Amino acid sequence: CIVGEPTSMHPAIGHKGKAAFRATCHGEAGHSALAPRFVNALHLAADVLSALRALQDEYASSGSQDAAYDIAYSTVHAGTMQGGTALNIVPDHAEIAFELRHLPTDQREAFETRLARQIGNTAGIEITCTNTYPGLEVSPDAPEVARVEALCGSKAAIKVAFGTEAGFFTELGIPTVVCGPGDMAGQGHKADEYLEEAQLAACDGMMDRLLAELS
């Protein structure tokens, strides 16, 4: 299987796994003039953010590192936080969406255990895993890598920062490499996404060689 995500037409043999989470914080509504009498859900959310930042610091200084990645360690990221209705009302509900992008040596279950330890027994905080996908780790010497190298014309195997469905295919026993036109870091996930014509031509060349091989 060739997963056609943007790798600048180099064979990509690795990416991190991902787990997405939602933290739901339950407080108690009340007038802000009496705020200390109530549980502020945004304060609970702030505790979650502090725990996530502490875990990120631990990953950054841990022994689990892979220099082939743009960021050599597992990363923790909070993407959205919502809560509160008015300045003079103590918020009774807040939510944070956050994620873990992990190296194969850093498992999701271990992250969840460490997060629970950081938060402690704080009442009113619920953590739910909403989505996961496995990482990809292919040996540079694997035959599928040599085959894609011949098709794309590059022996510069890389690992990419973003995730793909490649891990699902490898779990099914299908040899898989990621290779496609474009650069996610420079051209993707922002306004005016684009592909260079030279990259499209290189991809056409790979597909022509693949079709000729299959026929």
GIZI-V198769 format. One line per field, one symbol per residue. phi: phi as a letter, one per 30 degrees, with the letter a starting at -180 (. if undefined). psi: psi as a letter, one per 40 degrees, with the letter a starting at -180 (. if undefined). burial: + if it has 9 or more other ideal C-beta (glycine too) atoms within 8 Angstrom, else -. A space follows every 50 residues. Layout:
BEGIN
phi->???
psi->???
burial->???
END
This chain:
BEGIN
phi->.cddddbhicdccaaddbbcbbcccccbdadddceddbcddddddddddd ddddddddddcdddbbddcecdbdbcbccbbblibadcbddcaabbcbbb cbdedcdedddddddddddicddjcccbdcabbddbbcdecddddddded dcibcddbbcddcbdeddddddicebbcaadjbddcbchadieabdeddd dddeddddddddddc
psi->hhhfiheffihheiiiiihiihhhhhahiihedfdeeihhdddddddddd ddddddddddeiegiheeidheiiihhhdihiiididehhhehiihhiih hiidehiddddddddddddafhiehhhhheiiiiahhhhdeidddddddd defheghiiidiiaeddddddeehhhihhiiihdddeifiifiiiidddd dddddddddddddd.
burial->-++-+++-+++++++++++++++++++--+-+--+--++++++++-+++- ++++++-++--+-+-+--+---++++-+--+-+-----++++++++++++ +++--+-+--++-++--++----++-+-+--+++++-+---+-++--++- +++---+++++-++-+++++----++++++++-+--++------+---++ -++-++--++-----
END
